[in-house]
C-alpha cells in the first residue's frame, strides 16, 4: 500500500480517480489546486502524485509537479484530457513517470501507477548503489593513498636506519673509550672535579645514544617485514624481560598481576618483549609526576589479554584512531614509530591492541592474543 496524492481541480473527476486508486489497495488524498497540493505534501509526503496538467490557481500542473519533485523526490503521473503531441512535448521537461488520459480507464490507471512505482523504486535503488559505489571508491582511494604513504615511510625508514647506525656505533665506541680512560687505575687525571664532569658528560652522551638507538630500532623494525618465531613463553618472564629494557624513574611504581589461567602464550619472546617495553615506557612517560604502572594478564572470552595501564595524562578521544600511525606522536621527543611498531608486531602474532583512555585519568593499552597455552 502506498500513499497517492491526486491533484485535480474538478471535484467529480478527483473523486472518480480516487475511487479507482483505492480499489487497487492504495490510500488517497485529494488536493484541488497546486497550492493545496504543496501544503498536503508538506504535512504528509506522498509516495506518488497524479496531477492534472491544467489547474486553476496560481500554479499549473507542471509547476506544481516541478516543486513536488524538487522538495519530496516523488514520482509524477500526469492526468490530461489532451494526448496530442504538443501537450506531451511540453511536459517532457518535468520528466514524468507516465500519463493517464481522461476519461480514466481502470486498467490504464492501474498500469500507469504500477509502472511509475516500479521505475521510481529502480531509480532510487540505482541512486543508492551509485552513492555506495562513490563511498567505496573514496574508501579504496584513501586506502591506496595510505598504502603509498606507508610504503614511502618504509623506504625512508630503511634508509634512515642504515645511515644512522654507523655514526651511532662510532659514538658508542668513543664514549666507551673515554669512560675506560677516566676510570683507569692509576688514573691519568689528577683533578677529581674535572674527572667527574667528564664522567657525567659520558653518562649524558650514553643516555642520548640509547635514545637515538631506540628510534633507529623502531624505524627499522617498522620498515622490515615481521615474521615471528613462536615458542612457548611464560608471561611473567616476558614482563620481566620487558622491564629490564626500560629505565623506570624512582617516582614510578610497577604493579604486576598475572592470573593462573594466563601464565603462558605462544609468540616471539624478543619481539613481544620490545612491544611491552615500549608500552611500559610510554606509560611511565605519561606520568611525569609519578604514579603506578599496572601490568595485568588475564583471559577474556578465550583470548589472553595483557594490559599496561597508567594514571597519566590520557589521550584525547579524537586522537585515539591515529595513535598507531607512524610519524604520529603525542610526546615532545620521538618520531612516532614506537606504537606503530607495537601494533604491527602484535598483528603479526594474529592479535590486536585496544586502547581505553580518558584525558586527565590515564590510559590502558590491552594486547589480545589468540595463540595461548
VENCOR-V931436 format. One line per field, one symbol per residue. burial: b if it has 16 or more other C-alpha atoms within 10 Angstrom, else e. A space follows every 10 residues. Layout:
BEGIN
burial->???
END
This chain:
BEGIN
burial->eebbbbbbbe eeebeebbeb beeeeebbbb bbbbeebbeb beeebbbbbb bbbbbeeeeb bbebbbbbbe eebbbbbbbb eeeeeeeeee beeeebbbbb eeebeeeebb ebbeebbeeb eeeeeeeeee eeeeeeeeee eeeeeeeeeb eebbeebbee beeeeeebee ebeebeebbe ebeeeeeeee eeeebeeebe ebeeebeebe ebbbbbbbbb bbbeebebee eebbbbebbe bbbeebeeee ebeeeeebee ebbbbbbbbe bbbbbbbbbb bbbbbbbeeb bbbbbbbbbe eebbbbbbbb bbbbbeeeee eebbbbbbbe eeeebbbbbb bbbbbbbebe bbbebebbee ebbbbbbbbe bbe
END
